[in-house]
Amino acid sequence: MALKKKIALVTGASSGIGEATAQQLAQAGYQVYGTSRRGGKAKGGAFAILPLDVTSDDSVDAAVQQLMKLEGRIDLLVNNAGFGVAPAVAEESSLDQARAIFDTNFFGIVRMTRAVVPHMRAQGSGRIINLGSVLGFLPMPYMALYSATKHAVAGYSEALDHELRTLGIRVSVVEPAYINTPFDANLLQADAPLDAYRAICIGIEKRVKEVLVTADGPEVVAETIVKAAQATTPKLHYTPGLAKRMQLLRRFAPASVLDAGVRKDLRLHA
């Protein structure tokens, strides 16, 4: 009797890391369902697309219930949906904007987790992989709010893995560095810009674009996600590509050296 495919749900799968992950999971033998706020069809038909907005409780519940009706189980949840923020000083984002960033990048993960875990708990197994960032352990100036969301993702993932491990559910966080994807072409602009910071933010944005030209593509992150999903004993943290070196620097380099390196790379004075 043929073994049934494992069922994977990947949020934010219409492009970039989410799309690459859904495709590679399908190639690895998973029955994959991606999500997008607008729904639609996946390129090449490798996986199905469900409409889902991670900022809406009703949308999250509806998508998960639809998948359960279709397949009866969820073996893997990849929380990828999120958005980036253009370089800006923290002061340049209103509280409403700060809440919006957290609502997608962090509370979106919380909503998805709360909707999926009861089903994984009932079946006695499951994997959850959350998309963090190198900025979740190495904050970047002029990206304070985005860095804060990724710190929250890392802390939540670590605690969640301890809570769910005895139930047969494991949690990992994948923390890439710069990745060249369409994600970076649609960054949220600060909603309260100040002239005092205009010149420095233009310089930071220019530097980020320079780095992205030679950055890894989304397939590098997707490969790591598949590795984490299939690991017999998954690690809590995965750092693909350049992020591995940055993690080692964070762990072993003196704080003053790391601080100076960050500022030099971003071409900041003093």
Backbone bond lengths (Angstrom), bond angles and torsions (degrees), N, CA, C in turn:
res aa  C-N    CA-C-N  psi(-1)  N-CA   C-N-CA  omega(-1)  CA-C   N-CA-C  phi
1 M - - - 1.471 - - 1.520 108.30 -
2 A 1.344 118.22 128.19 1.463 122.02 -177.24 1.519 110.24 -68.32
3 L 1.335 115.67 139.63 1.455 120.84 176.66 1.514 109.92 -72.55
4 K 1.335 116.74 140.64 1.453 120.63 178.53 1.524 109.50 -73.98
5 K 1.304 115.91 146.16 1.460 120.30 176.48 1.521 110.58 -67.43
6 K 1.329 115.67 147.32 1.452 119.44 172.35 1.523 109.53 -73.29
7 I 1.316 115.85 146.69 1.460 122.25 -175.57 1.529 109.22 -99.94
8 A 1.329 115.81 124.80 1.468 121.57 -179.68 1.518 110.17 -119.00
9 L 1.328 115.87 140.19 1.461 123.07 176.20 1.527 107.76 -120.83
10 V 1.339 116.33 121.23 1.464 121.89 -176.17 1.521 109.02 -120.91
11 T 1.321 118.14 115.26 1.464 120.00 179.71 1.531 110.29 -82.21
12 G 1.329 114.94 152.69 1.457 119.94 179.57 1.509 112.85 62.96
13 A 1.333 116.79 47.64 1.473 121.29 -171.11 1.523 113.52 -100.44
14 S 1.327 118.47 13.05 1.464 119.89 -177.30 1.522 112.61 -79.14
15 S 1.340 117.93 -16.97 1.469 120.71 -179.70 1.528 108.88 -164.69
16 G 1.331 115.41 175.57 1.457 121.48 171.62 1.512 115.34 59.41
17 I 1.323 116.09 -139.74 1.463 122.35 -176.36 1.525 111.35 -61.22
18 G 1.329 117.03 -41.11 1.459 119.84 -178.90 1.518 112.47 -62.90
19 E 1.329 116.44 -44.47 1.455 120.34 179.15 1.526 111.44 -65.03
20 A 1.339 116.65 -45.16 1.470 120.50 178.96 1.521 110.74 -61.98
21 T 1.324 116.97 -39.13 1.464 121.17 179.52 1.526 111.29 -65.87
22 A 1.318 116.92 -45.86 1.463 120.49 179.49 1.523 110.86 -60.63
23 Q 1.326 116.65 -41.60 1.462 120.16 179.77 1.529 111.70 -65.30
24 Q 1.340 116.33 -43.79 1.469 118.95 -178.31 1.528 111.71 -70.70
25 L 1.315 117.67 -33.72 1.462 119.97 175.69 1.525 110.57 -65.53
26 A 1.322 115.85 -39.66 1.472 119.54 177.37 1.525 110.58 -62.73
27 Q 1.334 116.05 -41.29 1.461 120.54 178.03 1.525 111.40 -65.23
28 A 1.332 116.13 -29.05 1.463 120.95 -179.82 1.526 112.53 -82.65
29 G 1.331 116.98 -1.06 1.458 119.76 174.67 1.516 116.17 106.38
30 Y 1.323 118.31 4.59 1.465 121.33 177.90 1.529 110.16 -82.00
31 Q 1.321 115.67 151.02 1.458 121.73 166.01 1.519 105.51 -89.05
32 V 1.330 117.17 109.88 1.456 121.64 -167.64 1.524 111.98 -106.84
33 Y 1.318 114.95 135.75 1.457 123.16 170.17 1.519 107.57 -120.99
34 G 1.322 115.79 118.00 1.453 120.16 174.55 1.516 109.58 -94.17
35 T 1.319 116.33 169.19 1.457 119.67 175.80 1.522 109.90 -131.66
36 S 1.317 114.20 154.92 1.453 122.92 175.99 1.516 107.51 -153.02
37 R 1.315 117.45 147.13 1.466 119.51 178.75 1.528 111.68 -60.43
38 R 1.322 116.46 -30.91 1.463 120.59 -177.33 1.530 113.37 -98.20
39 G 1.320 117.93 -2.70 1.460 119.76 -176.44 1.515 110.11 69.64
40 G 1.328 118.32 -145.27 1.458 121.48 178.42 1.516 112.55 105.17
41 K 1.345 115.76 -160.66 1.458 121.54 -178.70 1.527 110.53 -122.98
42 A 1.315 116.17 145.25 1.463 121.01 177.68 1.520 109.89 -76.15
43 K 1.331 115.73 148.38 1.460 120.63 177.39 1.528 109.68 -64.39
44 G 1.322 115.91 129.53 1.462 119.84 178.16 1.517 114.32 79.83
45 G 1.333 117.72 -7.58 1.454 120.59 177.27 1.514 115.28 68.99
46 A 1.347 117.85 24.11 1.466 120.66 -178.16 1.518 112.27 -73.24
47 F 1.341 116.74 -21.47 1.463 119.98 -179.38 1.525 109.11 -153.94
48 A 1.312 115.48 160.08 1.465 121.21 179.53 1.524 109.86 -86.02
49 I 1.328 116.49 155.67 1.460 122.07 177.96 1.526 109.20 -119.09
50 L 1.333 116.40 126.74 1.452 122.15 175.12 1.525 109.33 -106.28
51 P 1.332 118.50 140.30 1.466 119.77 174.71 1.522 110.25 -70.85
52 L 1.327 117.23 132.03 1.470 120.92 -178.50 1.521 109.70 -161.32
53 D 1.309 115.76 132.95 1.461 123.55 173.82 1.517 107.20 -116.44
54 V 1.331 117.59 112.21 1.467 120.38 -173.48 1.524 112.88 -69.45
55 T 1.348 117.91 -9.17 1.465 119.89 177.63 1.522 112.16 -89.74
56 S 1.334 117.01 -0.11 1.464 121.51 -178.11 1.520 111.16 -116.70
57 D 1.320 116.76 120.11 1.464 120.86 177.78 1.528 110.94 -57.55
58 D 1.337 116.31 -44.87 1.467 120.58 -177.35 1.529 110.96 -64.20
59 S 1.341 116.98 -41.91 1.461 120.92 -179.54 1.523 111.13 -64.64
60 V 1.319 116.50 -42.48 1.467 121.00 178.90 1.521 110.34 -62.67
61 D 1.321 116.62 -49.07 1.467 120.19 -179.08 1.527 111.53 -61.45
62 A 1.338 116.49 -40.04 1.464 120.22 -178.54 1.526 111.32 -65.66
63 A 1.334 117.27 -42.61 1.462 120.76 -179.14 1.524 111.29 -65.64
64 V 1.324 116.97 -42.91 1.460 120.12 -179.18 1.531 110.12 -67.60
65 Q 1.325 117.30 -41.13 1.463 119.70 178.07 1.527 111.20 -64.60
66 Q 1.344 116.83 -37.29 1.464 120.21 177.54 1.524 110.85 -62.84
67 L 1.321 116.21 -43.02 1.463 120.20 179.30 1.527 111.16 -65.75
68 M 1.315 117.12 -39.73 1.462 119.86 178.69 1.532 111.37 -65.05
69 K 1.324 117.26 -35.62 1.464 119.95 176.82 1.526 110.95 -67.22
70 L 1.336 115.68 -35.89 1.462 120.33 -178.76 1.527 112.54 -74.06
71 E 1.340 116.26 -41.73 1.468 120.03 -169.88 1.526 114.72 -120.64
72 G 1.320 117.29 -23.73 1.459 119.57 177.86 1.509 115.41 81.85
73 R 1.349 117.46 -1.17 1.465 120.12 179.55 1.529 109.40 -163.45
74 I 1.320 115.89 162.36 1.468 122.77 173.51 1.522 106.80 -136.17
75 D 1.318 116.62 116.67 1.460 120.83 -177.51 1.523 113.09 -95.22
76 L 1.335 116.73 -26.33 1.462 120.59 -175.83 1.513 109.89 -144.39
77 L 1.326 115.97 128.29 1.461 122.41 172.38 1.516 108.52 -116.07
78 V 1.327 116.41 122.57 1.466 121.46 174.76 1.525 107.32 -110.21
79 N 1.323 116.05 109.66 1.463 122.20 179.64 1.522 109.06 -87.78
80 N 1.326 115.11 93.08 1.465 120.81 -176.56 1.526 113.55 -109.01
81 A 1.329 117.82 -24.38 1.464 120.74 -173.75 1.523 111.55 -57.98
82 G 1.310 115.64 135.77 1.454 120.82 178.88 1.511 109.96 173.02
83 F 1.326 116.57 173.54 1.457 119.22 176.83 1.515 110.49 -140.22
84 G 1.324 115.27 157.61 1.449 121.52 -179.93 1.512 111.66 -98.43
85 V 1.312 115.37 169.98 1.455 122.57 -177.99 1.518 108.39 -125.43
86 A 1.316 116.67 131.44 1.459 120.24 178.31 1.529 109.59 -62.34
87 P 1.340 118.02 147.63 1.463 120.12 179.39 1.520 112.32 -49.05
88 A 1.313 115.81 126.13 1.460 122.35 -179.37 1.515 108.76 -160.55
89 V 1.307 116.30 156.14 1.457 120.72 173.95 1.525 108.45 -76.32
90 A 1.319 117.42 145.15 1.463 120.93 -177.23 1.528 111.44 -54.75
91 E 1.307 116.42 -33.99 1.466 122.00 -179.95 1.527 112.59 -62.40
92 E 1.330 117.34 -19.75 1.457 121.02 -175.23 1.525 114.21 -87.20
93 S 1.315 117.66 0.77 1.462 121.21 175.81 1.529 109.19 -111.09
94 S 1.319 115.55 130.81 1.463 120.24 177.19 1.525 109.93 -69.11
95 L 1.322 115.89 167.81 1.463 119.72 176.31 1.523 110.76 -64.47
96 D 1.327 116.67 -35.56 1.471 119.37 177.42 1.523 110.63 -61.79
97 Q 1.336 117.32 -41.25 1.453 120.24 179.13 1.528 110.76 -68.20
98 A 1.321 116.62 -40.58 1.462 120.08 177.58 1.527 110.47 -59.17
99 R 1.336 116.49 -42.62 1.468 120.27 178.22 1.524 110.82 -63.93
100 A 1.336 117.31 -38.69 1.458 121.20 -179.57 1.524 111.23 -64.45
101 I 1.323 116.43 -40.30 1.466 120.55 178.79 1.522 110.51 -63.07
102 F 1.329 116.19 -45.38 1.468 119.92 178.86 1.534 111.22 -68.56
103 D 1.333 117.21 -33.36 1.458 119.75 -177.05 1.520 111.62 -62.01
104 T 1.324 116.45 -36.22 1.462 119.80 177.55 1.523 112.23 -86.22
105 N 1.327 116.34 -55.35 1.469 120.38 -169.59 1.522 113.91 -72.51
106 F 1.331 118.25 -28.32 1.464 120.15 179.50 1.530 112.22 -114.57
107 F 1.321 117.42 -56.51 1.467 118.56 -176.57 1.522 111.94 -67.91
108 G 1.343 117.32 -22.99 1.461 119.05 172.29 1.519 111.47 -60.52
109 I 1.333 116.30 -40.29 1.465 121.41 176.85 1.526 110.59 -65.98
110 V 1.327 115.76 -41.18 1.469 119.92 179.25 1.524 110.31 -62.10
111 R 1.340 116.66 -44.65 1.472 119.67 179.21 1.527 111.43 -60.47
112 M 1.332 115.84 -47.43 1.460 119.32 -178.54 1.528 111.20 -63.14
113 T 1.307 116.37 -41.66 1.460 120.89 -179.37 1.525 110.92 -63.06
114 R 1.320 116.61 -46.00 1.468 120.39 -179.27 1.531 111.56 -64.01
115 A 1.331 116.80 -30.32 1.463 119.87 179.98 1.523 112.43 -78.22
116 V 1.331 116.86 -32.24 1.465 121.40 -173.19 1.528 113.41 -93.10
117 V 1.316 117.41 -36.61 1.471 120.41 -173.65 1.528 113.53 -56.85
118 P 1.335 121.25 -41.20 1.468 118.68 179.10 1.529 113.04 -56.13
119 H 1.330 117.44 -35.44 1.464 120.76 178.69 1.531 111.02 -72.50
120 M 1.320 116.87 -40.74 1.467 120.21 176.46 1.525 110.54 -65.44
121 R 1.326 116.13 -38.96 1.475 120.39 179.42 1.513 109.97 -63.43
122 A 1.333 117.15 -41.29 1.466 120.97 -179.49 1.529 111.73 -66.28
123 Q 1.330 116.88 -35.20 1.477 119.09 -179.38 1.527 112.08 -87.93
124 G 1.360 117.74 -9.53 1.455 121.99 174.88 1.511 114.98 78.99
125 S 1.338 116.75 18.29 1.461 119.32 179.78 1.520 110.31 -164.69
126 G 1.336 115.46 161.31 1.461 120.01 176.16 1.517 111.33 159.95
127 R 1.310 114.89 160.24 1.468 122.46 175.58 1.524 108.82 -128.73
128 I 1.314 115.68 138.41 1.465 122.09 173.41 1.520 107.46 -124.70
129 I 1.318 116.56 125.78 1.463 121.37 178.25 1.520 108.10 -121.98
130 N 1.321 115.57 119.13 1.458 121.40 -178.13 1.527 110.55 -102.76
131 L 1.324 116.12 138.05 1.459 120.62 177.46 1.519 109.06 -85.79
132 G 1.331 114.60 109.58 1.448 120.35 173.37 1.519 109.06 -99.78
133 S 1.312 115.98 -141.94 1.461 121.42 -179.06 1.514 108.01 -166.56
134 V 1.335 115.23 156.43 1.454 119.60 170.99 1.532 109.96 -56.66
135 L 1.336 116.89 -26.82 1.466 120.07 178.31 1.528 111.53 -71.76
136 G 1.319 117.25 -6.49 1.455 120.70 174.38 1.505 113.07 -79.47
137 F 1.338 117.77 -13.35 1.476 119.95 173.46 1.522 111.89 -129.76
138 L 1.330 117.88 -8.62 1.457 122.17 177.66 1.528 107.97 -137.15
139 P 1.343 117.74 84.86 1.471 120.67 -174.45 1.533 111.98 -59.39
140 M 1.316 114.28 143.69 1.459 120.92 179.22 1.522 109.92 -107.76
141 P 1.319 117.77 128.68 1.470 118.92 175.62 1.522 110.47 -60.97
142 Y 1.319 115.40 147.61 1.452 123.38 -177.54 1.529 112.48 70.33
143 M 1.335 115.12 13.72 1.467 121.77 172.74 1.530 108.53 -139.46
144 A 1.327 116.11 38.89 1.461 120.85 -170.51 1.525 113.26 -61.77
145 L 1.325 117.35 -46.90 1.460 119.27 -175.95 1.525 111.47 -69.61
146 Y 1.334 116.80 -41.78 1.463 119.82 176.82 1.530 109.91 -61.97
147 S 1.338 116.73 -43.60 1.463 120.65 177.76 1.527 110.50 -59.38
148 A 1.329 116.45 -40.41 1.463 120.48 -179.55 1.524 111.17 -63.22
149 T 1.346 117.36 -40.12 1.468 118.82 178.83 1.526 110.87 -63.98
150 K 1.322 116.85 -37.71 1.459 119.67 -177.63 1.529 111.75 -76.24
151 H 1.338 117.78 -29.95 1.466 119.56 169.78 1.523 109.87 -62.21
152 A 1.329 116.14 -41.57 1.463 120.43 179.37 1.527 111.10 -63.09
153 V 1.330 116.78 -41.40 1.469 120.94 178.73 1.529 110.41 -61.09
154 A 1.342 116.71 -43.67 1.466 120.34 -179.46 1.520 111.20 -63.15
155 G 1.328 117.34 -46.59 1.462 120.42 -179.67 1.517 112.51 -64.72
156 Y 1.315 116.08 -42.37 1.463 121.21 178.34 1.522 110.89 -62.10
157 S 1.323 116.70 -43.16 1.468 121.35 -178.21 1.518 111.27 -64.13
158 E 1.324 117.01 -43.06 1.472 120.34 -179.81 1.522 110.99 -62.71
159 A 1.340 116.28 -47.03 1.466 119.50 -179.82 1.524 111.02 -64.80
160 L 1.328 116.43 -41.96 1.458 121.32 -177.91 1.528 111.86 -62.70
161 D 1.331 116.15 -39.08 1.460 119.08 179.60 1.520 110.89 -62.30
162 H 1.327 117.78 -39.88 1.466 120.73 177.15 1.528 110.61 -63.55
163 E 1.328 116.44 -40.86 1.457 120.49 -176.52 1.531 113.01 -68.90
164 L 1.324 117.39 -35.70 1.460 121.11 -171.27 1.526 114.55 -99.64
165 R 1.318 116.43 -11.35 1.468 120.31 -173.03 1.525 112.51 -58.47
166 T 1.324 117.10 -40.27 1.465 119.57 -177.51 1.531 112.09 -72.52
167 L 1.345 116.93 -9.11 1.460 121.25 178.85 1.521 112.18 -98.76
168 G 1.342 116.17 6.63 1.458 120.30 179.88 1.509 114.18 86.16
169 I 1.340 117.29 11.77 1.466 122.41 -178.68 1.525 108.60 -113.26
170 R 1.316 117.43 130.64 1.458 121.39 179.11 1.525 110.12 -117.85
171 V 1.332 114.63 148.23 1.464 122.10 -177.28 1.518 109.19 -125.13
172 S 1.323 116.57 134.90 1.465 122.21 175.28 1.516 109.12 -132.15
173 V 1.331 116.15 156.41 1.460 121.20 174.30 1.524 107.80 -123.83
174 V 1.326 116.15 128.61 1.462 122.45 178.82 1.523 107.82 -102.03
175 E 1.345 116.05 125.65 1.462 121.00 -169.47 1.535 111.38 -123.51
176 P 1.328 117.43 82.80 1.464 120.18 -179.89 1.514 112.45 -78.49
177 A 1.330 115.48 163.94 1.464 122.10 172.14 1.525 107.29 -94.29
178 Y 1.334 116.98 -145.58 1.463 120.41 179.02 1.531 110.77 -57.92
179 I 1.317 116.91 129.52 1.459 122.16 176.87 1.528 107.83 -130.25
180 N 1.312 115.77 131.45 1.462 121.55 -177.42 1.526 109.42 -84.65
181 T 1.339 116.39 95.82 1.466 121.86 -179.51 1.522 109.70 -139.04
182 P 1.352 117.50 167.89 1.469 120.59 174.55 1.522 112.60 -61.51
183 F 1.325 117.36 -19.39 1.462 123.22 176.50 1.527 110.48 -50.09
184 D 1.338 116.02 -38.36 1.452 120.46 -174.94 1.525 112.54 -82.66
185 A 1.328 116.90 -7.06 1.460 120.01 179.18 1.529 111.99 -90.35
186 N 1.332 116.85 -8.64 1.470 121.09 -177.33 1.526 111.15 -129.07
187 L 1.329 115.57 50.99 1.456 120.00 -177.30 1.531 111.28 -75.11
188 L 1.314 115.84 144.06 1.459 121.36 176.60 1.523 109.62 -71.68
189 Q 1.322 115.99 129.71 1.461 121.20 179.13 1.533 109.87 -88.72
190 A 1.319 117.26 145.38 1.467 121.44 177.43 1.522 109.96 -58.35
191 D 1.325 116.38 138.66 1.469 120.01 -175.55 1.528 113.53 -94.05
192 A 1.340 117.16 0.95 1.468 120.16 177.49 1.535 109.79 -137.50
193 P 1.361 117.00 57.91 1.466 120.79 -175.71 1.523 112.58 -63.64
194 L 1.326 114.74 146.67 1.459 121.74 -179.06 1.526 109.90 -123.46
195 D 1.332 116.68 136.30 1.465 121.06 -179.35 1.522 112.33 -59.02
196 A 1.330 116.71 -30.10 1.468 120.93 -176.74 1.527 111.96 -61.03
197 Y 1.336 117.57 -25.31 1.455 120.99 -175.86 1.531 113.43 -109.04
198 R 1.318 117.59 0.19 1.465 120.75 -171.03 1.526 112.79 -57.79
199 A 1.319 116.88 -48.91 1.471 120.58 -175.26 1.528 111.61 -63.80
200 I 1.333 116.86 -44.20 1.458 119.52 -177.03 1.527 110.46 -68.79
201 C 1.325 118.59 -36.43 1.462 120.90 179.95 1.522 111.22 -69.30
202 I 1.326 116.90 -36.35 1.463 119.97 175.79 1.522 109.91 -62.12
203 G 1.333 116.50 -41.15 1.460 120.80 178.45 1.519 112.88 -64.67
204 I 1.331 116.79 -42.43 1.461 121.00 178.77 1.521 110.66 -64.72
205 E 1.327 116.83 -42.85 1.464 120.26 179.65 1.527 111.17 -62.64
206 K 1.327 116.39 -39.54 1.462 120.57 177.69 1.519 110.49 -62.86
207 R 1.337 117.17 -42.20 1.457 121.36 -179.64 1.531 111.02 -65.28
208 V 1.305 117.41 -41.56 1.464 121.28 179.28 1.531 110.39 -62.40
209 K 1.321 117.11 -42.68 1.464 120.40 178.95 1.520 111.40 -63.28
210 E 1.332 117.23 -36.94 1.468 120.94 177.38 1.525 110.63 -61.41
211 V 1.315 116.43 -43.03 1.463 120.95 -177.82 1.527 110.96 -68.83
212 L 1.329 116.46 -38.31 1.465 120.46 -176.91 1.523 112.97 -64.86
213 V 1.334 116.76 -26.59 1.463 120.16 -179.16 1.524 111.70 -58.34
214 T 1.323 117.02 -36.81 1.469 121.37 -178.03 1.532 112.75 -107.47
215 A 1.324 116.49 10.82 1.466 120.16 -177.59 1.523 111.73 -73.82
216 D 1.335 116.14 161.03 1.460 121.51 175.48 1.522 110.53 -61.32
217 G 1.320 116.21 154.11 1.452 121.68 174.81 1.520 111.18 -86.69
218 P 1.323 118.01 170.76 1.470 121.77 -176.56 1.520 114.08 -63.30
219 E 1.342 117.08 -21.56 1.470 119.36 -179.07 1.527 111.74 -64.02
220 V 1.330 117.61 -27.32 1.471 121.22 178.47 1.527 110.23 -65.08
221 V 1.320 115.89 -42.37 1.471 120.35 177.97 1.521 110.12 -69.93
222 A 1.326 116.40 -41.24 1.472 120.68 179.87 1.530 110.86 -59.14
223 E 1.319 117.21 -42.02 1.467 121.04 178.38 1.526 110.86 -59.81
224 T 1.325 116.10 -40.12 1.466 120.10 179.48 1.521 110.95 -67.72
225 I 1.319 117.13 -39.15 1.463 120.96 179.00 1.530 110.44 -63.37
226 V 1.324 117.23 -44.22 1.462 120.38 177.50 1.527 110.53 -61.79
227 K 1.324 116.16 -41.08 1.471 120.55 177.72 1.519 110.81 -60.07
228 A 1.330 116.58 -45.45 1.468 120.66 179.59 1.519 110.98 -64.66
229 A 1.337 117.25 -38.70 1.461 121.52 -178.65 1.525 112.02 -65.76
230 Q 1.337 116.47 -33.54 1.464 121.08 -175.14 1.523 113.75 -96.67
231 A 1.322 118.16 -6.22 1.468 121.21 -177.09 1.532 110.85 -64.68
232 T 1.314 116.06 134.10 1.467 120.38 176.39 1.518 110.60 -63.90
233 T 1.316 115.48 -42.63 1.467 121.65 175.34 1.524 107.73 -123.28
234 P 1.318 117.82 89.51 1.460 120.28 -174.25 1.528 112.59 -67.94
235 K 1.313 115.43 147.18 1.463 120.69 174.07 1.525 108.32 -82.20
236 L 1.319 114.95 160.69 1.462 119.34 177.98 1.524 111.07 -77.55
237 H 1.341 116.16 -40.59 1.462 121.48 -178.36 1.523 110.61 -118.58
238 Y 1.323 115.98 134.45 1.463 122.39 172.89 1.525 108.07 -125.15
239 T 1.339 116.31 132.13 1.459 120.83 -178.47 1.530 109.33 -125.95
240 P 1.329 117.35 93.71 1.467 120.13 -177.28 1.525 112.92 -74.73
241 G 1.332 115.31 151.13 1.460 121.26 172.68 1.509 114.32 58.37
242 L 1.327 116.11 -135.22 1.462 123.43 -177.30 1.520 112.62 -58.19
243 A 1.320 117.34 -27.01 1.458 121.01 -177.17 1.525 112.34 -60.54
244 K 1.323 117.79 -29.86 1.474 120.55 179.18 1.520 110.90 -61.02
245 R 1.322 116.36 -45.10 1.469 119.92 179.03 1.523 111.13 -65.26
246 M 1.315 117.01 -38.70 1.461 120.92 179.63 1.521 111.27 -67.38
247 Q 1.328 116.28 -34.30 1.466 120.36 176.31 1.525 111.12 -65.09
248 L 1.321 116.55 -41.66 1.460 120.68 178.43 1.529 111.17 -64.89
249 L 1.329 116.35 -39.82 1.461 120.03 177.42 1.526 110.65 -63.19
250 R 1.318 116.27 -42.05 1.463 120.72 179.07 1.526 111.20 -61.76
251 R 1.324 115.84 -36.44 1.455 120.39 -175.60 1.521 113.00 -79.38
252 F 1.338 116.35 -38.69 1.464 118.50 -169.52 1.532 115.73 -113.48
253 A 1.323 118.40 -22.76 1.470 119.49 -177.41 1.526 110.52 -76.74
254 P 1.340 117.65 143.00 1.468 120.16 174.68 1.525 110.17 -57.43
255 A 1.325 116.35 146.20 1.465 120.94 -176.13 1.527 111.84 -57.62
256 S 1.312 116.54 -38.78 1.464 120.02 -178.38 1.528 111.39 -66.34
257 V 1.330 116.74 -36.99 1.462 121.25 179.08 1.525 109.98 -69.07
258 L 1.320 116.00 -43.34 1.463 120.16 179.60 1.523 110.65 -64.73
259 D 1.306 116.49 -42.58 1.464 121.71 178.94 1.529 111.02 -59.36
260 A 1.329 115.05 -46.30 1.464 119.86 179.79 1.524 111.38 -65.20
261 G 1.334 116.52 -36.81 1.459 120.69 179.76 1.512 112.37 -65.46
262 V 1.335 116.66 -41.24 1.464 121.17 178.51 1.523 110.11 -61.69
263 R 1.319 116.26 -46.54 1.466 120.21 -177.40 1.534 111.36 -68.31
264 K 1.308 116.23 -36.65 1.475 119.02 178.68 1.523 110.28 -66.50
265 D 1.342 116.61 -43.23 1.465 120.29 -179.26 1.513 111.57 -62.10
266 L 1.327 117.03 -35.61 1.467 121.22 -178.96 1.530 112.06 -90.52
267 R 1.333 115.72 0.54 1.467 122.59 178.24 1.518 112.11 60.11
268 L 1.329 114.48 46.19 1.452 121.69 177.92 1.533 109.37 -95.61
269 H 1.290 116.62 145.80 1.468 121.05 178.74 1.518 109.45 -89.27
270 A 1.342 114.32 143.27 1.474 123.08 174.86 1.511 113.07 51.33
